Amino acid sequence: MATVSEQNLRDLLGIALELNGASDLIVAKTLGYVEGIQDTRREVEREAERTDEKEAE
């Protein structure tokens, strides 16, 4: 099964928004919001890994 990268998903979201008539500002704000969510998810995953490593010690 093929996977889609986060960047590709953001690109597709931007295209979909533009095709549906969203302004450049709305597209930029939405993509910024999505990027923030992804950054937060990555931070949580890293923290969980660190916690697991500490518990394993």
All heavy atoms as atom14 arrays in JSON, in Angstrom:
{
  "sequence": "MATVSEQNLRDLLGIALELNGASDLIVAKTLGYVEGIQDTRREVEREAERTDEKEAE",
  "atom14_mask": [
    [1, 1, 1, 1, 1, 1, 1, 1, 0, 0, 0, 0, 0, 0],
    [1, 1, 1, 1, 1, 0, 0, 0, 0, 0, 0, 0, 0, 0],
    [1, 1, 1, 1, 1, 1, 1, 0, 0, 0, 0, 0, 0, 0],
    [1, 1, 1, 1, 1, 1, 1, 0, 0, 0, 0, 0, 0, 0],
    [1, 1, 1, 1, 1, 1, 0, 0, 0, 0, 0, 0, 0, 0],
    [1, 1, 1, 1, 1, 1, 1, 1, 1, 0, 0, 0, 0, 0],
    [1, 1, 1, 1, 1, 1, 1, 1, 1, 0, 0, 0, 0, 0],
    [1, 1, 1, 1, 1, 1, 1, 1, 0, 0, 0, 0, 0, 0],
    [1, 1, 1, 1, 1, 1, 1, 1, 0, 0, 0, 0, 0, 0],
    [1, 1, 1, 1, 1, 1, 1, 1, 1, 1, 1, 0, 0, 0],
    [1, 1, 1, 1, 1, 1, 1, 1, 0, 0, 0, 0, 0, 0],
    [1, 1, 1, 1, 1, 1, 1, 1, 0, 0, 0, 0, 0, 0],
    [1, 1, 1, 1, 1, 1, 1, 1, 0, 0, 0, 0, 0, 0],
    [1, 1, 1, 1, 0, 0, 0, 0, 0, 0, 0, 0, 0, 0],
    [1, 1, 1, 1, 1, 1, 1, 1, 0, 0, 0, 0, 0, 0],
    [1, 1, 1, 1, 1, 0, 0, 0, 0, 0, 0, 0, 0, 0],
    [1, 1, 1, 1, 1, 1, 1, 1, 0, 0, 0, 0, 0, 0],
    [1, 1, 1, 1, 1, 1, 1, 1, 1, 0, 0, 0, 0, 0],
    [1, 1, 1, 1, 1, 1, 1, 1, 0, 0, 0, 0, 0, 0],
    [1, 1, 1, 1, 1, 1, 1, 1, 0, 0, 0, 0, 0, 0],
    [1, 1, 1, 1, 0, 0, 0, 0, 0, 0, 0, 0, 0, 0],
    [1, 1, 1, 1, 1, 0, 0, 0, 0, 0, 0, 0, 0, 0],
    [1, 1, 1, 1, 1, 1, 0, 0, 0, 0, 0, 0, 0, 0],
    [1, 1, 1, 1, 1, 1, 1, 1, 0, 0, 0, 0, 0, 0],
    [1, 1, 1, 1, 1, 1, 1, 1, 0, 0, 0, 0, 0, 0],
    [1, 1, 1, 1, 1, 1, 1, 1, 0, 0, 0, 0, 0, 0],
    [1, 1, 1, 1, 1, 1, 1, 0, 0, 0, 0, 0, 0, 0],
    [1, 1, 1, 1, 1, 0, 0, 0, 0, 0, 0, 0, 0, 0],
    [1, 1, 1, 1, 1, 1, 1, 1, 1, 0, 0, 0, 0, 0],
    [1, 1, 1, 1, 1, 1, 1, 0, 0, 0, 0, 0, 0, 0],
    [1, 1, 1, 1, 1, 1, 1, 1, 0, 0, 0, 0, 0, 0],
    [1, 1, 1, 1, 0, 0, 0, 0, 0, 0, 0, 0, 0, 0],
    [1, 1, 1, 1, 1, 1, 1, 1, 1, 1, 1, 1, 0, 0],
    [1, 1, 1, 1, 1, 1, 1, 0, 0, 0, 0, 0, 0, 0],
    [1, 1, 1, 1, 1, 1, 1, 1, 1, 0, 0, 0, 0, 0],
    [1, 1, 1, 1, 0, 0, 0, 0, 0, 0, 0, 0, 0, 0],
    [1, 1, 1, 1, 1, 1, 1, 1, 0, 0, 0, 0, 0, 0],
    [1, 1, 1, 1, 1, 1, 1, 1, 1, 0, 0, 0, 0, 0],
    [1, 1, 1, 1, 1, 1, 1, 1, 0, 0, 0, 0, 0, 0],
    [1, 1, 1, 1, 1, 1, 1, 0, 0, 0, 0, 0, 0, 0],
    [1, 1, 1, 1, 1, 1, 1, 1, 1, 1, 1, 0, 0, 0],
    [1, 1, 1, 1, 1, 1, 1, 1, 1, 1, 1, 0, 0, 0],
    [1, 1, 1, 1, 1, 1, 1, 1, 1, 0, 0, 0, 0, 0],
    [1, 1, 1, 1, 1, 1, 1, 0, 0, 0, 0, 0, 0, 0],
    [1, 1, 1, 1, 1, 1, 1, 1, 1, 0, 0, 0, 0, 0],
    [1, 1, 1, 1, 1, 1, 1, 1, 1, 1, 1, 0, 0, 0],
    [1, 1, 1, 1, 1, 1, 1, 1, 1, 0, 0, 0, 0, 0],
    [1, 1, 1, 1, 1, 0, 0, 0, 0, 0, 0, 0, 0, 0],
    [1, 1, 1, 1, 1, 1, 1, 1, 1, 0, 0, 0, 0, 0],
    [1, 1, 1, 1, 1, 1, 1, 1, 1, 1, 1, 0, 0, 0],
    [1, 1, 1, 1, 1, 1, 1, 0, 0, 0, 0, 0, 0, 0],
    [1, 1, 1, 1, 1, 1, 1, 1, 0, 0, 0, 0, 0, 0],
    [1, 1, 1, 1, 1, 1, 1, 1, 1, 0, 0, 0, 0, 0],
    [1, 1, 1, 1, 1, 1, 1, 1, 1, 0, 0, 0, 0, 0],
    [1, 1, 1, 1, 1, 1, 1, 1, 1, 0, 0, 0, 0, 0],
    [1, 1, 1, 1, 1, 0, 0, 0, 0, 0, 0, 0, 0, 0],
    [1, 1, 1, 1, 1, 1, 1, 1, 1, 0, 0, 0, 0, 0]
  ],
  "atom14_positions": [
    [[0.85, -1.18, 0.0], [0.0, 0.0, 0.0], [0.89, 1.24, 0.0], [1.85, 1.33, 0.74], [-0.9, -0.01, 1.24], [-1.76, 1.23, 1.33], [-2.66, 1.43, 2.88], [-3.7, 0.01, 2.88], [0.0, 0.0, 0.0], [0.0, 0.0, 0.0], [0.0, 0.0, 0.0], [0.0, 0.0, 0.0], [0.0, 0.0, 0.0], [0.0, 0.0, 0.0]],
    [[0.57, 2.18, -0.82], [1.35, 3.42, -0.89], [0.9, 4.39, 0.2], [-0.26, 4.41, 0.58], [1.16, 4.07, -2.25], [0.0, 0.0, 0.0], [0.0, 0.0, 0.0], [0.0, 0.0, 0.0], [0.0, 0.0, 0.0], [0.0, 0.0, 0.0], [0.0, 0.0, 0.0], [0.0, 0.0, 0.0], [0.0, 0.0, 0.0], [0.0, 0.0, 0.0]],
    [[1.85, 5.14, 0.71], [1.51, 6.16, 1.7], [1.73, 7.54, 1.08], [2.49, 7.7, 0.14], [2.38, 6.02, 2.95], [3.74, 6.15, 2.57], [2.16, 4.68, 3.64], [0.0, 0.0, 0.0], [0.0, 0.0, 0.0], [0.0, 0.0, 0.0], [0.0, 0.0, 0.0], [0.0, 0.0, 0.0], [0.0, 0.0, 0.0], [0.0, 0.0, 0.0]],
    [[1.05, 8.51, 1.64], [1.16, 9.87, 1.16], [1.87, 10.68, 2.24], [1.53, 10.59, 3.41], [-0.24, 10.47, 0.88], [-0.14, 11.89, 0.4], [-0.99, 9.61, -0.13], [0.0, 0.0, 0.0], [0.0, 0.0, 0.0], [0.0, 0.0, 0.0], [0.0, 0.0, 0.0], [0.0, 0.0, 0.0], [0.0, 0.0, 0.0], [0.0, 0.0, 0.0]],
    [[2.86, 11.45, 1.84], [3.6, 12.24, 2.81], [2.75, 13.39, 3.31], [1.77, 13.8, 2.67], [4.88, 12.79, 2.18], [4.58, 13.83, 1.27], [0.0, 0.0, 0.0], [0.0, 0.0, 0.0], [0.0, 0.0, 0.0], [0.0, 0.0, 0.0], [0.0, 0.0, 0.0], [0.0, 0.0, 0.0], [0.0, 0.0, 0.0], [0.0, 0.0, 0.0]],
    [[3.13, 13.93, 4.46], [2.43, 15.07, 5.02], [2.47, 16.25, 4.06], [1.48, 16.97, 3.9], [3.05, 15.47, 6.36], [2.77, 14.49, 7.46], [3.42, 14.89, 8.78], [4.18, 15.87, 8.82], [3.16, 14.21, 9.78], [0.0, 0.0, 0.0], [0.0, 0.0, 0.0], [0.0, 0.0, 0.0], [0.0, 0.0, 0.0], [0.0, 0.0, 0.0]],
    [[3.6, 16.45, 3.4], [3.72, 17.56, 2.45], [2.74, 17.39, 1.3], [2.08, 18.34, 0.88], [5.15, 17.67, 1.92], [5.34, 18.85, 0.96], [5.07, 20.19, 1.61], [5.58, 20.47, 2.67], [4.27, 21.01, 0.97], [0.0, 0.0, 0.0], [0.0, 0.0, 0.0], [0.0, 0.0, 0.0], [0.0, 0.0, 0.0], [0.0, 0.0, 0.0]],
    [[2.63, 16.18, 0.79], [1.69, 15.93, -0.31], [0.25, 16.19, 0.14], [-0.55, 16.73, -0.62], [1.82, 14.51, -0.84], [3.08, 14.3, -1.66], [3.7, 15.26, -2.09], [3.45, 13.06, -1.85], [0.0, 0.0, 0.0], [0.0, 0.0, 0.0], [0.0, 0.0, 0.0], [0.0, 0.0, 0.0], [0.0, 0.0, 0.0], [0.0, 0.0, 0.0]],
    [[-0.07, 15.8, 1.37], [-1.41, 16.05, 1.88], [-1.69, 17.55, 2.0], [-2.78, 18.02, 1.65], [-1.61, 15.37, 3.23], [-1.72, 13.86, 3.2], [-1.76, 13.29, 4.62], [-2.95, 13.43, 2.43], [0.0, 0.0, 0.0], [0.0, 0.0, 0.0], [0.0, 0.0, 0.0], [0.0, 0.0, 0.0], [0.0, 0.0, 0.0], [0.0, 0.0, 0.0]],
    [[-0.71, 18.31, 2.48], [-0.88, 19.77, 2.56], [-1.06, 20.37, 1.18], [-1.9, 21.25, 0.97], [0.3, 20.4, 3.28], [0.29, 20.17, 4.79], [1.31, 21.04, 5.5], [2.67, 20.84, 5.06], [3.5, 19.91, 5.56], [3.1, 19.12, 6.53], [4.72, 19.81, 5.1], [0.0, 0.0, 0.0], [0.0, 0.0, 0.0], [0.0, 0.0, 0.0]],
    [[-0.27, 19.89, 0.21], [-0.39, 20.38, -1.17], [-1.79, 20.11, -1.72], [-2.42, 20.97, -2.33], [0.65, 19.74, -2.08], [2.08, 20.19, -1.76], [2.24, 21.2, -1.04], [3.01, 19.52, -2.24], [0.0, 0.0, 0.0], [0.0, 0.0, 0.0], [0.0, 0.0, 0.0], [0.0, 0.0, 0.0], [0.0, 0.0, 0.0], [0.0, 0.0, 0.0]],
    [[-2.27, 18.89, -1.5], [-3.61, 18.53, -1.99], [-4.69, 19.35, -1.31], [-5.66, 19.78, -1.96], [-3.86, 17.03, -1.78], [-3.05, 16.09, -2.65], [-3.23, 14.65, -2.19], [-3.43, 16.25, -4.11], [0.0, 0.0, 0.0], [0.0, 0.0, 0.0], [0.0, 0.0, 0.0], [0.0, 0.0, 0.0], [0.0, 0.0, 0.0], [0.0, 0.0, 0.0]],
    [[-4.55, 19.6, -0.03], [-5.52, 20.43, 0.69], [-5.52, 21.84, 0.11], [-6.59, 22.42, -0.12], [-5.19, 20.46, 2.18], [-6.06, 21.38, 3.04], [-7.53, 20.98, 2.95], [-5.58, 21.35, 4.49], [0.0, 0.0, 0.0], [0.0, 0.0, 0.0], [0.0, 0.0, 0.0], [0.0, 0.0, 0.0], [0.0, 0.0, 0.0], [0.0, 0.0, 0.0]],
    [[-4.34, 22.4, -0.12], [-4.25, 23.73, -0.71], [-4.92, 23.8, -2.07], [-5.65, 24.74, -2.36], [0.0, 0.0, 0.0], [0.0, 0.0, 0.0], [0.0, 0.0, 0.0], [0.0, 0.0, 0.0], [0.0, 0.0, 0.0], [0.0, 0.0, 0.0], [0.0, 0.0, 0.0], [0.0, 0.0, 0.0], [0.0, 0.0, 0.0], [0.0, 0.0, 0.0]],
    [[-4.68, 22.8, -2.89], [-5.3, 22.76, -4.22], [-6.81, 22.67, -4.11], [-7.55, 23.37, -4.8], [-4.73, 21.59, -5.04], [-3.25, 21.85, -5.37], [-5.54, 21.35, -6.31], [-2.51, 20.63, -5.9], [0.0, 0.0, 0.0], [0.0, 0.0, 0.0], [0.0, 0.0, 0.0], [0.0, 0.0, 0.0], [0.0, 0.0, 0.0], [0.0, 0.0, 0.0]],
    [[-7.29, 21.8, -3.21], [-8.73, 21.64, -3.04], [-9.38, 22.95, -2.58], [-10.45, 23.32, -3.06], [-9.02, 20.52, -2.04], [0.0, 0.0, 0.0], [0.0, 0.0, 0.0], [0.0, 0.0, 0.0], [0.0, 0.0, 0.0], [0.0, 0.0, 0.0], [0.0, 0.0, 0.0], [0.0, 0.0, 0.0], [0.0, 0.0, 0.0], [0.0, 0.0, 0.0]],
    [[-8.73, 23.63, -1.64], [-9.27, 24.9, -1.17], [-9.33, 25.92, -2.3], [-10.33, 26.63, -2.46], [-8.42, 25.43, -0.01], [-8.56, 24.69, 1.32], [-7.47, 25.13, 2.29], [-9.93, 24.91, 1.92], [0.0, 0.0, 0.0], [0.0, 0.0, 0.0], [0.0, 0.0, 0.0], [0.0, 0.0, 0.0], [0.0, 0.0, 0.0], [0.0, 0.0, 0.0]],
    [[-8.25, 26.0, -3.07], [-8.22, 26.96, -4.18], [-9.27, 26.64, -5.22], [-9.95, 27.54, -5.74], [-6.83, 26.98, -4.82], [-5.79, 27.65, -3.96], [-4.4, 27.59, -4.55], [-4.22, 27.05, -5.66], [-3.47, 28.08, -3.87], [0.0, 0.0, 0.0], [0.0, 0.0, 0.0], [0.0, 0.0, 0.0], [0.0, 0.0, 0.0], [0.0, 0.0, 0.0]],
    [[-9.45, 25.35, -5.54], [-10.45, 24.96, -6.53], [-11.87, 25.28, -6.06], [-12.77, 25.48, -6.87], [-10.33, 23.47, -6.86], [-9.1, 23.07, -7.66], [-9.03, 21.55, -7.78], [-9.12, 23.71, -9.04], [0.0, 0.0, 0.0], [0.0, 0.0, 0.0], [0.0, 0.0, 0.0], [0.0, 0.0, 0.0], [0.0, 0.0, 0.0], [0.0, 0.0, 0.0]],
    [[-12.05, 25.33, -4.75], [-13.36, 25.65, -4.2], [-13.53, 27.14, -3.92], [-14.47, 27.55, -3.26], [-13.62, 24.83, -2.94], [-13.98, 23.4, -3.27], [-14.99, 23.17, -3.91], [-13.14, 22.46, -2.88], [0.0, 0.0, 0.0], [0.0, 0.0, 0.0], [0.0, 0.0, 0.0], [0.0, 0.0, 0.0], [0.0, 0.0, 0.0], [0.0, 0.0, 0.0]],
    [[-12.6, 27.95, -4.43], [-12.76, 29.38, -4.37], [-12.25, 30.06, -3.11], [-12.55, 31.23, -2.87], [0.0, 0.0, 0.0], [0.0, 0.0, 0.0], [0.0, 0.0, 0.0], [0.0, 0.0, 0.0], [0.0, 0.0, 0.0], [0.0, 0.0, 0.0], [0.0, 0.0, 0.0], [0.0, 0.0, 0.0], [0.0, 0.0, 0.0], [0.0, 0.0, 0.0]],
    [[-11.47, 29.37, -2.3], [-10.93, 29.99, -1.09], [-9.88, 31.04, -1.47], [-9.12, 30.85, -2.43], [-10.3, 28.94, -0.18], [0.0, 0.0, 0.0], [0.0, 0.0, 0.0], [0.0, 0.0, 0.0], [0.0, 0.0, 0.0], [0.0, 0.0, 0.0], [0.0, 0.0, 0.0], [0.0, 0.0, 0.0], [0.0, 0.0, 0.0], [0.0, 0.0, 0.0]],
    [[-9.85, 32.12, -0.73], [-8.86, 33.16, -0.99], [-7.47, 32.67, -0.58], [-7.33, 31.7, 0.17], [-9.2, 34.42, -0.2], [-9.02, 34.19, 1.19], [0.0, 0.0, 0.0], [0.0, 0.0, 0.0], [0.0, 0.0, 0.0], [0.0, 0.0, 0.0], [0.0, 0.0, 0.0], [0.0, 0.0, 0.0], [0.0, 0.0, 0.0], [0.0, 0.0, 0.0]],
    [[-6.44, 33.37, -1.07], [-5.06, 33.02, -0.72], [-4.86, 33.08, 0.79], [-4.14, 32.26, 1.37], [-4.07, 33.95, -1.41], [-3.97, 33.7, -2.91], [-4.42, 32.63, -3.36], [-3.45, 34.57, -3.62], [0.0, 0.0, 0.0], [0.0, 0.0, 0.0], [0.0, 0.0, 0.0], [0.0, 0.0, 0.0], [0.0, 0.0, 0.0], [0.0, 0.0, 0.0]],
    [[-5.49, 34.05, 1.44], [-5.36, 34.19, 2.9], [-5.94, 32.98, 3.62], [-5.32, 32.44, 4.54], [-6.04, 35.47, 3.37], [-6.0, 35.73, 4.88], [-4.56, 35.85, 5.38], [-6.8, 36.98, 5.22], [0.0, 0.0, 0.0], [0.0, 0.0, 0.0], [0.0, 0.0, 0.0], [0.0, 0.0, 0.0], [0.0, 0.0, 0.0], [0.0, 0.0, 0.0]],
    [[-7.11, 32.53, 3.2], [-7.74, 31.37, 3.83], [-6.89, 30.13, 3.61], [-6.69, 29.32, 4.52], [-9.17, 31.15, 3.28], [-10.07, 32.32, 3.63], [-9.75, 29.82, 3.75], [-10.28, 32.53, 5.12], [0.0, 0.0, 0.0], [0.0, 0.0, 0.0], [0.0, 0.0, 0.0], [0.0, 0.0, 0.0], [0.0, 0.0, 0.0], [0.0, 0.0, 0.0]],
    [[-6.36, 29.96, 2.4], [-5.5, 28.82, 2.11], [-4.27, 28.85, 3.01], [-3.92, 27.86, 3.64], [-5.09, 28.78, 0.61], [-4.05, 27.71, 0.36], [-6.32, 28.56, -0.27], [0.0, 0.0, 0.0], [0.0, 0.0, 0.0], [0.0, 0.0, 0.0], [0.0, 0.0, 0.0], [0.0, 0.0, 0.0], [0.0, 0.0, 0.0], [0.0, 0.0, 0.0]],
    [[-3.62, 30.01, 3.11], [-2.41, 30.13, 3.92], [-2.71, 29.87, 5.39], [-1.95, 29.17, 6.07], [-1.81, 31.53, 3.75], [0.0, 0.0, 0.0], [0.0, 0.0, 0.0], [0.0, 0.0, 0.0], [0.0, 0.0, 0.0], [0.0, 0.0, 0.0], [0.0, 0.0, 0.0], [0.0, 0.0, 0.0], [0.0, 0.0, 0.0], [0.0, 0.0, 0.0]],
    [[-3.8, 30.43, 5.91], [-4.14, 30.22, 7.32], [-4.47, 28.75, 7.59], [-4.06, 28.2, 8.61], [-5.31, 31.11, 7.73], [-4.91, 32.54, 7.92], [-6.07, 33.34, 8.49], [-5.58, 34.73, 8.83], [-5.79, 35.06, 10.2], [0.0, 0.0, 0.0], [0.0, 0.0, 0.0], [0.0, 0.0, 0.0], [0.0, 0.0, 0.0], [0.0, 0.0, 0.0]],
    [[-5.21, 28.14, 6.69], [-5.57, 26.73, 6.88], [-4.34, 25.85, 6.86], [-4.18, 24.97, 7.71], [-6.56, 26.28, 5.78], [-7.73, 27.11, 5.83], [-6.96, 24.83, 5.96], [0.0, 0.0, 0.0], [0.0, 0.0, 0.0], [0.0, 0.0, 0.0], [0.0, 0.0, 0.0], [0.0, 0.0, 0.0], [0.0, 0.0, 0.0], [0.0, 0.0, 0.0]],
    [[-3.46, 26.08, 5.9], [-2.24, 25.27, 5.81], [-1.33, 25.52, 7.02], [-0.69, 24.6, 7.52], [-1.51, 25.53, 4.5], [-2.26, 25.08, 3.24], [-1.46, 25.43, 2.0], [-2.6, 23.61, 3.28], [0.0, 0.0, 0.0], [0.0, 0.0, 0.0], [0.0, 0.0, 0.0], [0.0, 0.0, 0.0], [0.0, 0.0, 0.0], [0.0, 0.0, 0.0]],
    [[-1.3, 26.74, 7.51], [-0.53, 27.03, 8.72], [-1.09, 26.31, 9.93], [-0.37, 25.78, 10.76], [0.0, 0.0, 0.0], [0.0, 0.0, 0.0], [0.0, 0.0, 0.0], [0.0, 0.0, 0.0], [0.0, 0.0, 0.0], [0.0, 0.0, 0.0], [0.0, 0.0, 0.0], [0.0, 0.0, 0.0], [0.0, 0.0, 0.0], [0.0, 0.0, 0.0]],
    [[-2.4, 26.26, 10.02], [-3.08, 25.55, 11.11], [-2.76, 24.06, 11.05], [-2.43, 23.44, 12.06], [-4.59, 25.8, 11.0], [-5.41, 25.13, 12.06], [-5.41, 25.59, 13.37], [-6.2, 24.03, 11.75], [-6.17, 24.98, 14.35], [-6.96, 23.41, 12.72], [-6.95, 23.89, 14.01], [-7.7, 23.26, 14.96], [0.0, 0.0, 0.0], [0.0, 0.0, 0.0]],
    [[-2.84, 23.49, 9.84], [-2.53, 22.07, 9.66], [-1.08, 21.79, 10.03], [-0.77, 20.81, 10.71], [-2.83, 21.63, 8.2], [-2.27, 20.24, 7.91], [-4.33, 21.67, 7.94], [0.0, 0.0, 0.0], [0.0, 0.0, 0.0], [0.0, 0.0, 0.0], [0.0, 0.0, 0.0], [0.0, 0.0, 0.0], [0.0, 0.0, 0.0], [0.0, 0.0, 0.0]],
    [[-0.18, 22.66, 9.62], [1.25, 22.51, 9.95], [1.44, 22.52, 11.47], [2.2, 21.73, 12.03], [2.06, 23.63, 9.31], [3.54, 23.55, 9.57], [4.27, 22.77, 8.51], [3.75, 22.62, 7.41], [5.39, 22.32, 8.82], [0.0, 0.0, 0.0], [0.0, 0.0, 0.0], [0.0, 0.0, 0.0], [0.0, 0.0, 0.0], [0.0, 0.0, 0.0]],
    [[0.74, 23.41, 12.16], [0.82, 23.46, 13.62], [0.33, 22.18, 14.27], [0.93, 21.68, 15.22], [0.0, 0.0, 0.0], [0.0, 0.0, 0.0], [0.0, 0.0, 0.0], [0.0, 0.0, 0.0], [0.0, 0.0, 0.0], [0.0, 0.0, 0.0], [0.0, 0.0, 0.0], [0.0, 0.0, 0.0], [0.0, 0.0, 0.0], [0.0, 0.0, 0.0]],
    [[-0.74, 21.62, 13.75], [-1.26, 20.36, 14.28], [-0.23, 19.25, 14.07], [0.04, 18.45, 14.98], [-2.59, 19.99, 13.59], [-3.69, 20.95, 14.02], [-2.99, 18.55, 13.9], [-4.98, 20.81, 13.23], [0.0, 0.0, 0.0], [0.0, 0.0, 0.0], [0.0, 0.0, 0.0], [0.0, 0.0, 0.0], [0.0, 0.0, 0.0], [0.0, 0.0, 0.0]],
    [[0.37, 19.21, 12.9], [1.36, 18.17, 12.61], [2.59, 18.34, 13.5], [3.14, 17.35, 13.99], [1.74, 18.19, 11.13], [0.59, 17.75, 10.25], [0.86, 17.96, 8.78], [1.6, 18.86, 8.39], [0.25, 17.14, 7.94], [0.0, 0.0, 0.0], [0.0, 0.0, 0.0], [0.0, 0.0, 0.0], [0.0, 0.0, 0.0], [0.0, 0.0, 0.0]],
    [[3.03, 19.57, 13.72], [4.17, 19.82, 14.61], [3.86, 19.34, 16.02], [4.7, 18.72, 16.67], [4.53, 21.3, 14.63], [5.17, 21.78, 13.34], [5.57, 20.92, 12.52], [5.24, 23.01, 13.14], [0.0, 0.0, 0.0], [0.0, 0.0, 0.0], [0.0, 0.0, 0.0], [0.0, 0.0, 0.0], [0.0, 0.0, 0.0], [0.0, 0.0, 0.0]],
    [[2.67, 19.64, 16.5], [2.27, 19.22, 17.84], [2.24, 17.7, 17.95], [2.71, 17.13, 18.93], [0.88, 19.81, 18.2], [0.96, 21.23, 18.14], [0.44, 19.37, 19.58], [0.0, 0.0, 0.0], [0.0, 0.0, 0.0], [0.0, 0.0, 0.0], [0.0, 0.0, 0.0], [0.0, 0.0, 0.0], [0.0, 0.0, 0.0], [0.0, 0.0, 0.0]],
    [[1.7, 17.04, 16.93], [1.65, 15.58, 16.92], [3.06, 14.99, 16.98], [3.33, 14.06, 17.75], [0.93, 15.06, 15.68], [0.83, 13.53, 15.64], [0.2, 13.03, 14.36], [0.85, 13.52, 13.16], [1.97, 13.01, 12.63], [2.58, 12.0, 13.21], [2.49, 13.52, 11.54], [0.0, 0.0, 0.0], [0.0, 0.0, 0.0], [0.0, 0.0, 0.0]],
    [[3.99, 15.55, 16.21], [5.37, 15.06, 16.22], [6.01, 15.26, 17.59], [6.73, 14.38, 18.09], [6.19, 15.74, 15.12], [5.87, 15.22, 13.73], [6.84, 15.76, 12.69], [6.62, 17.15, 12.39], [5.83, 17.61, 11.44], [5.17, 16.77, 10.67], [5.7, 18.91, 11.22], [0.0, 0.0, 0.0], [0.0, 0.0, 0.0], [0.0, 0.0, 0.0]],
    [[5.74, 16.4, 18.23], [6.29, 16.66, 19.57], [5.75, 15.64, 20.58], [6.51, 15.13, 21.41], [5.91, 18.07, 20.04], [6.74, 19.16, 19.42], [6.32, 20.53, 19.95], [5.95, 20.63, 21.13], [6.38, 21.48, 19.15], [0.0, 0.0, 0.0], [0.0, 0.0, 0.0], [0.0, 0.0, 0.0], [0.0, 0.0, 0.0], [0.0, 0.0, 0.0]],
    [[4.47, 15.37, 20.51], [3.86, 14.4, 21.42], [4.46, 13.02, 21.21], [4.76, 12.3, 22.17], [2.32, 14.38, 21.24], [1.7, 13.2, 21.95], [1.72, 15.7, 21.73], [0.0, 0.0, 0.0], [0.0, 0.0, 0.0], [0.0, 0.0, 0.0], [0.0, 0.0, 0.0], [0.0, 0.0, 0.0], [0.0, 0.0, 0.0], [0.0, 0.0, 0.0]],
    [[4.66, 12.64, 19.95], [5.26, 11.34, 19.66], [6.68, 11.24, 20.2], [7.07, 10.22, 20.77], [5.24, 11.07, 18.16], [3.86, 10.78, 17.62], [3.82, 10.66, 16.11], [4.83, 11.0, 15.44], [2.78, 10.25, 15.59], [0.0, 0.0, 0.0], [0.0, 0.0, 0.0], [0.0, 0.0, 0.0], [0.0, 0.0, 0.0], [0.0, 0.0, 0.0]],
    [[7.47, 12.32, 20.02], [8.85, 12.32, 20.54], [8.85, 12.22, 22.06], [9.65, 11.49, 22.65], [9.59, 13.57, 20.08], [10.1, 13.5, 18.66], [11.1, 14.6, 18.36], [10.52, 15.93, 18.47], [9.95, 16.61, 17.49], [9.87, 16.08, 16.3], [9.47, 17.83, 17.69], [0.0, 0.0, 0.0], [0.0, 0.0, 0.0], [0.0, 0.0, 0.0]],
    [[7.97, 12.96, 22.7], [7.89, 12.93, 24.17], [7.47, 11.54, 24.65], [8.0, 11.04, 25.64], [6.91, 13.99, 24.68], [6.87, 14.12, 26.17], [8.21, 14.54, 26.78], [8.95, 15.3, 26.14], [8.51, 14.09, 27.9], [0.0, 0.0, 0.0], [0.0, 0.0, 0.0], [0.0, 0.0, 0.0], [0.0, 0.0, 0.0], [0.0, 0.0, 0.0]],
    [[6.57, 10.9, 23.94], [6.14, 9.56, 24.3], [7.3, 8.57, 24.17], [7.48, 7.69, 25.02], [4.97, 9.11, 23.44], [0.0, 0.0, 0.0], [0.0, 0.0, 0.0], [0.0, 0.0, 0.0], [0.0, 0.0, 0.0], [0.0, 0.0, 0.0], [0.0, 0.0, 0.0], [0.0, 0.0, 0.0], [0.0, 0.0, 0.0], [0.0, 0.0, 0.0]],
    [[8.1, 8.73, 23.13], [9.26, 7.86, 22.95], [10.25, 8.06, 24.1], [10.79, 7.09, 24.63], [9.95, 8.14, 21.62], [9.17, 7.66, 20.42], [9.81, 8.08, 19.11], [10.91, 8.69, 19.13], [9.2, 7.82, 18.05], [0.0, 0.0, 0.0], [0.0, 0.0, 0.0], [0.0, 0.0, 0.0], [0.0, 0.0, 0.0], [0.0, 0.0, 0.0]],
    [[10.49, 9.32, 24.47], [11.41, 9.6, 25.58], [10.89, 8.99, 26.88], [11.65, 8.42, 27.66], [11.61, 11.11, 25.75], [12.56, 11.69, 24.76], [12.88, 13.15, 25.11], [12.83, 13.89, 23.87], [12.0, 14.89, 23.58], [11.16, 15.32, 24.48], [12.02, 15.46, 22.41], [0.0, 0.0, 0.0], [0.0, 0.0, 0.0], [0.0, 0.0, 0.0]],
    [[9.61, 9.11, 27.11], [9.0, 8.55, 28.32], [9.13, 7.04, 28.34], [9.48, 6.45, 29.36], [7.51, 8.95, 28.41], [7.42, 10.37, 28.42], [6.86, 8.39, 29.65], [0.0, 0.0, 0.0], [0.0, 0.0, 0.0], [0.0, 0.0, 0.0], [0.0, 0.0, 0.0], [0.0, 0.0, 0.0], [0.0, 0.0, 0.0], [0.0, 0.0, 0.0]],
    [[8.88, 6.41, 27.18], [9.02, 4.96, 27.09], [10.45, 4.53, 27.36], [10.69, 3.52, 28.05], [8.58, 4.46, 25.7], [7.08, 4.57, 25.49], [6.35, 4.74, 26.48], [6.65, 4.47, 24.32], [0.0, 0.0, 0.0], [0.0, 0.0, 0.0], [0.0, 0.0, 0.0], [0.0, 0.0, 0.0], [0.0, 0.0, 0.0], [0.0, 0.0, 0.0]],
    [[11.42, 5.29, 26.83], [12.83, 4.95, 27.05], [13.19, 5.07, 28.53], [13.91, 4.24, 29.07], [13.72, 5.86, 26.2], [13.65, 5.58, 24.72], [14.36, 6.62, 23.89], [14.91, 7.6, 24.45], [14.37, 6.46, 22.65], [0.0, 0.0, 0.0], [0.0, 0.0, 0.0], [0.0, 0.0, 0.0], [0.0, 0.0, 0.0], [0.0, 0.0, 0.0]],
    [[12.7, 6.13, 29.19], [13.0, 6.3, 30.61], [12.36, 5.2, 31.44], [12.96, 4.73, 32.4], [12.49, 7.67, 31.08], [13.33, 8.82, 30.59], [12.81, 10.14, 31.09], [13.64, 11.3, 30.55], [13.13, 12.6, 30.97], [0.0, 0.0, 0.0], [0.0, 0.0, 0.0], [0.0, 0.0, 0.0], [0.0, 0.0, 0.0], [0.0, 0.0, 0.0]],
    [[11.14, 4.81, 31.08], [10.48, 3.74, 31.83], [11.19, 2.41, 31.63], [11.19, 1.56, 32.53], [9.02, 3.64, 31.4], [8.17, 4.78, 31.88], [6.73, 4.72, 31.37], [6.41, 3.83, 30.58], [5.95, 5.6, 31.79], [0.0, 0.0, 0.0], [0.0, 0.0, 0.0], [0.0, 0.0, 0.0], [0.0, 0.0, 0.0], [0.0, 0.0, 0.0]],
    [[11.8, 2.2, 30.46], [12.5, 0.95, 30.17], [13.79, 0.85, 30.99], [14.28, -0.26, 31.23], [12.8, 0.85, 28.69], [0.0, 0.0, 0.0], [0.0, 0.0, 0.0], [0.0, 0.0, 0.0], [0.0, 0.0, 0.0], [0.0, 0.0, 0.0], [0.0, 0.0, 0.0], [0.0, 0.0, 0.0], [0.0, 0.0, 0.0], [0.0, 0.0, 0.0]],
    [[14.33, 1.99, 31.4], [15.59, 1.96, 32.16], [15.35, 1.56, 33.54], [15.22, 0.95, 34.3], [16.22, 3.36, 32.18], [16.69, 3.81, 30.85], [17.2, 5.26, 30.88], [17.1, 5.93, 31.91], [17.69, 5.71, 29.84], [0.0, 0.0, 0.0], [0.0, 0.0, 0.0], [0.0, 0.0, 0.0], [0.0, 0.0, 0.0], [0.0, 0.0, 0.0]]
  ]
}
